[in-house]
Amino acid sequence: MSVGIWTFSFDGKKIGEVRDAASEVEELGFDTLWFGEYLGREAFTQAGLLLAATARLNIATGIARFSHREPIAAAAAERTLGEAYPGRFTLGLGGHLPGAKPLEAMRGYLDGMDEAALSTSDSPRRRLLAALGPKMLALAAERADGAHPYFVPVEHTAHARRIMGPSAYLAVEQAVVLGSDREPARRHVSTYLEPAAHHRANLRRFGFTEKDYGSDRLVDALVAVGEDAIHDRVRAHLDAGADHVCLQVLTEDDRIPLAEWRRLSVVAGSVRNRDVTG
């Protein structure tokens, strides 16, 4: 069982602050630190900086966007980090190409990565696909080491495990709010529902329709609000078949949420203690 941290908060921050935050995540006992690639640093470069700043922490891209680089560049960077930090780098890979069908685009990109003629060794690493639908989940099991679903209810975790089988690695992102204020959760859900048709389509698979948009039912399915709910949600994902749950703290600002991560370390510890004691 492993619990990690997922964050967009490194964008726009000085690299010294980012390094210090990674070091603290390691000291707090989390398994993996995930970061998104959006408007900040290039994903593989930042992963290298975070790996160098820590000694044991796994670093994962959530996700590196394949539209931002050629397959050979991604394959070379993946191998370089795998060689330098064996077993500590996870490549979460995904994205969209305008005008391309997502499944065909991802399959073609993986072909390009696997066929790249490189002199670097194929070192230990974990490659996961940003997968929601059944066909992408099947591709994640077939052509990668597993999947990294984002913005999903617990029912999706069980669904993904059934499709991918027992051996594929399943690392699920879970948004959380520490405290009782649902407003950050509502904003988060609204942010992804309005522009993202693939998220709306995924939620329909689990019985959510437009009538549910903005409802407590949908917000509570996607965001765990309060420490007890966070504990129960992590446990529910693990019981449904997840190998790893990475927690994204939602806050009112864009600071690196160190105080919240310290509180989450206690929640994660309580989940681990339950596993040990039964």
C-alpha positions as CSV (number, residue, x, y, z in Angstrom):
1,M,0.0,0.0,0.0
2,S,1.3,3.4,-0.9
3,V,0.1,7.0,-0.6
4,G,1.6,9.9,-2.5
5,I,1.2,13.6,-3.1
6,W,-0.1,15.1,-6.4
7,T,0.4,18.8,-7.1
8,F,0.2,21.6,-9.6
9,S,1.6,24.1,-7.0
10,F,5.2,24.0,-8.3
11,D,4.3,26.1,-11.3
12,G,5.7,29.6,-10.9
13,K,7.7,28.8,-7.8
14,K,11.4,29.3,-7.4
15,I,13.3,26.0,-7.8
16,G,14.8,26.2,-4.3
17,E,11.3,26.3,-2.8
18,V,10.3,23.3,-5.0
19,R,13.3,21.3,-4.0
20,D,12.7,22.0,-0.3
21,A,9.1,20.9,-0.7
22,A,10.1,17.6,-2.3
23,S,12.5,17.0,0.5
24,E,9.8,17.6,3.1
25,V,7.4,15.2,1.2
26,E,10.1,12.6,1.5
27,E,10.6,13.3,5.2
28,L,6.8,13.0,5.8
29,G,6.9,9.4,4.6
30,F,4.9,9.7,1.4
31,D,5.8,7.1,-1.3
32,T,5.7,9.3,-4.4
33,L,5.5,12.9,-5.4
34,W,3.5,13.6,-8.5
35,F,3.4,16.9,-10.4
36,G,1.4,18.1,-13.4
37,E,2.9,19.5,-16.6
38,Y,0.9,22.6,-17.5
39,L,2.5,26.1,-17.6
40,G,5.6,25.4,-15.5
41,R,8.8,23.6,-16.1
42,E,9.4,20.9,-18.7
43,A,8.3,17.7,-17.1
44,F,11.4,15.5,-17.4
45,T,13.7,18.3,-16.4
46,Q,11.7,19.1,-13.3
47,A,11.6,15.3,-12.5
48,G,15.4,15.2,-12.6
49,L,15.7,18.2,-10.3
50,L,13.3,16.6,-7.8
51,L,15.1,13.3,-7.9
52,A,18.4,15.0,-7.3
53,A,16.9,16.8,-4.3
54,T,15.7,13.6,-2.6
55,A,17.3,10.3,-1.7
56,R,14.4,7.8,-1.6
57,L,11.3,9.5,-2.9
58,N,9.7,8.3,-6.1
59,I,9.0,11.1,-8.6
60,A,6.2,10.9,-11.1
61,T,4.9,13.0,-13.9
62,G,1.1,13.4,-13.8
63,I,1.2,13.7,-16.7
64,A,4.0,14.5,-19.2
65,R,2.1,15.7,-22.3
66,F,3.1,13.7,-25.4
67,S,2.0,16.7,-27.6
68,H,4.9,18.7,-26.1
69,R,7.8,16.4,-27.4
70,E,8.7,13.9,-30.0
71,P,8.6,10.2,-29.0
72,I,12.3,9.8,-29.3
73,A,12.8,12.7,-26.9
74,A,10.4,11.2,-24.3
75,A,12.1,7.8,-24.6
76,A,15.6,9.2,-24.2
77,A,14.5,11.3,-21.2
78,E,12.7,8.3,-19.6
79,R,15.8,6.1,-20.0
80,T,18.2,8.8,-18.7
81,L,16.2,9.3,-15.5
82,G,15.8,5.5,-15.1
83,E,19.5,5.0,-15.4
84,A,20.4,7.8,-13.0
85,Y,17.8,6.9,-10.4
86,P,16.9,3.2,-10.8
87,G,13.4,2.4,-9.7
88,R,12.5,6.0,-8.6
89,F,11.1,7.5,-11.7
90,T,7.5,7.0,-13.0
91,L,6.5,8.4,-16.4
92,G,2.8,9.3,-16.4
93,L,2.1,9.9,-20.0
94,G,-0.9,11.4,-21.7
95,G,-2.4,14.4,-23.5
96,H,-4.3,15.2,-26.7
97,L,-3.3,15.9,-30.3
98,P,-5.7,18.3,-32.2
99,G,-7.7,16.3,-34.8
100,A,-6.4,12.9,-33.7
101,K,-8.3,10.1,-32.0
102,P,-6.9,9.7,-28.5
103,L,-6.4,5.9,-28.6
104,E,-4.7,6.0,-32.1
105,A,-2.5,8.9,-31.1
106,M,-1.3,7.2,-27.9
107,R,-0.7,3.9,-29.6
108,G,1.3,5.7,-32.3
109,Y,3.3,7.6,-29.8
110,L,4.2,4.5,-27.8
111,D,5.3,2.8,-31.1
112,G,7.6,5.8,-31.6
113,M,9.0,5.5,-28.1
114,D,9.6,1.8,-28.3
115,E,11.2,2.0,-31.8
116,A,13.5,4.8,-31.0
117,A,17.2,3.9,-31.7
118,L,19.0,5.0,-28.5
119,S,22.4,4.2,-27.0
120,T,21.1,4.7,-23.4
121,S,20.2,1.5,-21.5
122,D,16.6,0.6,-21.0
123,S,16.9,1.1,-17.2
124,P,14.3,0.4,-14.5
125,R,11.3,2.7,-14.7
126,R,7.5,2.6,-14.5
127,R,5.4,3.9,-17.5
128,L,1.7,4.7,-16.9
129,L,-0.9,6.0,-19.2
130,A,-3.5,8.6,-18.4
131,A,-6.5,6.3,-18.9
132,L,-10.2,6.6,-18.3
133,G,-12.1,4.6,-20.9
134,P,-12.0,0.9,-21.4
135,K,-10.0,0.9,-24.5
136,M,-7.3,3.2,-23.1
137,L,-7.2,1.2,-19.9
138,A,-6.7,-2.0,-22.0
139,L,-3.9,-0.2,-23.9
140,A,-2.3,0.8,-20.5
141,A,-2.2,-2.9,-19.5
142,E,-1.0,-4.0,-22.9
143,R,1.7,-1.4,-23.8
144,A,2.7,0.2,-20.5
145,D,3.0,-0.8,-16.8
146,G,-0.5,0.4,-15.9
147,A,-2.6,3.5,-15.6
148,H,-2.9,6.8,-13.8
149,P,-6.6,7.8,-13.7
150,Y,-7.4,11.4,-12.8
151,F,-10.7,12.9,-11.6
152,V,-12.5,9.6,-11.0
153,P,-14.9,8.1,-8.4
154,V,-14.0,4.9,-6.5
155,E,-16.2,3.0,-8.9
156,H,-13.8,3.7,-11.7
157,T,-11.0,2.1,-9.7
158,A,-12.8,-1.2,-9.5
159,H,-13.7,-0.8,-13.2
160,A,-10.1,-0.2,-14.2
161,R,-8.8,-3.2,-12.2
162,R,-11.3,-5.5,-13.9
163,I,-10.2,-4.3,-17.3
164,M,-6.4,-4.2,-16.7
165,G,-6.2,-7.4,-14.7
166,P,-4.3,-8.1,-11.5
167,S,-0.7,-7.4,-12.6
168,A,-1.0,-3.8,-14.0
169,Y,-0.1,-1.0,-11.7
170,L,-3.0,1.3,-10.9
171,A,-2.1,4.8,-9.4
172,V,-5.3,6.8,-8.8
173,E,-5.4,10.6,-8.2
174,Q,-7.7,11.8,-5.5
175,A,-8.6,15.4,-4.8
176,V,-9.0,16.3,-1.2
177,V,-10.0,19.2,1.1
178,L,-8.8,19.5,4.6
179,G,-11.6,21.0,6.7
180,S,-15.3,21.2,6.0
181,D,-15.6,23.9,3.3
182,R,-17.0,22.4,0.1
183,E,-16.4,25.4,-2.1
184,P,-12.8,24.5,-3.2
185,A,-14.3,21.1,-4.1
186,R,-17.1,22.6,-6.1
187,R,-14.7,24.9,-8.0
188,H,-12.4,21.9,-8.8
189,V,-15.2,19.8,-10.2
190,S,-16.6,22.7,-12.2
191,T,-13.1,23.4,-13.7
192,Y,-12.9,19.9,-15.2
193,L,-16.5,19.4,-16.2
194,E,-17.0,22.5,-18.3
195,P,-14.2,22.1,-20.9
196,A,-13.4,18.4,-20.7
197,A,-15.8,16.2,-22.7
198,H,-13.8,13.1,-21.9
199,H,-14.3,13.6,-18.2
200,R,-18.1,14.1,-18.7
201,A,-18.2,10.9,-20.8
202,N,-16.3,9.0,-18.1
203,L,-18.7,10.1,-15.4
204,R,-21.7,8.9,-17.5
205,R,-20.3,5.4,-17.3
206,F,-20.9,5.5,-13.6
207,G,-24.4,7.0,-13.6
208,F,-23.7,10.7,-13.4
209,T,-25.6,13.0,-15.8
210,E,-25.9,16.7,-16.4
211,K,-28.5,16.7,-13.6
212,D,-25.7,15.9,-11.2
213,Y,-23.4,18.7,-12.2
214,G,-22.9,20.9,-9.2
215,S,-24.6,18.5,-6.8
216,D,-23.3,17.3,-3.5
217,R,-23.5,13.8,-4.8
218,L,-21.0,14.4,-7.7
219,V,-18.8,16.7,-5.6
220,D,-18.5,14.1,-2.8
221,A,-17.8,11.3,-5.3
222,L,-14.9,13.2,-6.8
223,V,-13.4,15.1,-3.8
224,A,-13.0,13.8,-0.2
225,V,-13.8,16.7,2.2
226,G,-12.4,16.3,5.8
227,E,-9.8,14.0,7.3
228,D,-12.2,11.2,8.1
229,A,-13.5,11.3,4.5
230,I,-10.0,11.3,3.1
231,H,-9.0,8.3,5.2
232,D,-12.1,6.4,4.1
233,R,-11.6,7.4,0.4
234,V,-8.0,6.2,0.3
235,R,-9.1,2.9,1.9
236,A,-11.9,2.6,-0.6
237,H,-9.6,3.0,-3.6
238,L,-7.2,0.5,-2.2
239,D,-10.0,-2.0,-1.5
240,A,-11.3,-1.5,-5.0
241,G,-7.9,-2.5,-6.5
242,A,-5.6,0.6,-6.5
243,D,-1.9,0.0,-5.9
244,H,-1.3,3.6,-5.1
245,V,-3.4,6.7,-4.2
246,C,-1.9,10.2,-4.8
247,L,-3.7,13.0,-2.9
248,Q,-4.2,16.5,-4.5
249,V,-4.9,19.1,-1.9
250,L,-7.3,21.8,-3.0
251,T,-6.7,25.2,-1.5
252,E,-7.8,28.8,-1.9
253,D,-4.5,30.0,-3.4
254,D,-1.6,28.6,-5.4
255,R,1.0,28.3,-2.6
256,I,2.8,25.0,-2.1
257,P,0.5,23.5,0.6
258,L,3.1,22.2,3.0
259,A,0.9,22.6,6.1
260,E,-1.8,20.5,4.5
261,W,0.7,17.8,3.4
262,R,1.9,17.6,7.0
263,R,-1.7,16.9,8.1
264,L,-2.2,14.4,5.3
265,S,0.8,12.5,6.5
266,V,-1.1,11.7,9.6
267,V,-4.1,10.5,7.6
268,A,-1.8,8.3,5.4
269,G,-0.2,6.9,8.5
270,S,-3.5,5.9,9.9
271,V,-4.3,4.0,6.7
272,R,-0.9,2.2,7.0
273,N,-1.5,1.4,10.6
274,R,-4.9,-0.2,9.8
275,D,-3.2,-2.4,7.2
276,V,-0.6,-3.5,9.8
277,T,-3.1,-4.2,12.6
278,G,-5.8,-5.6,10.3
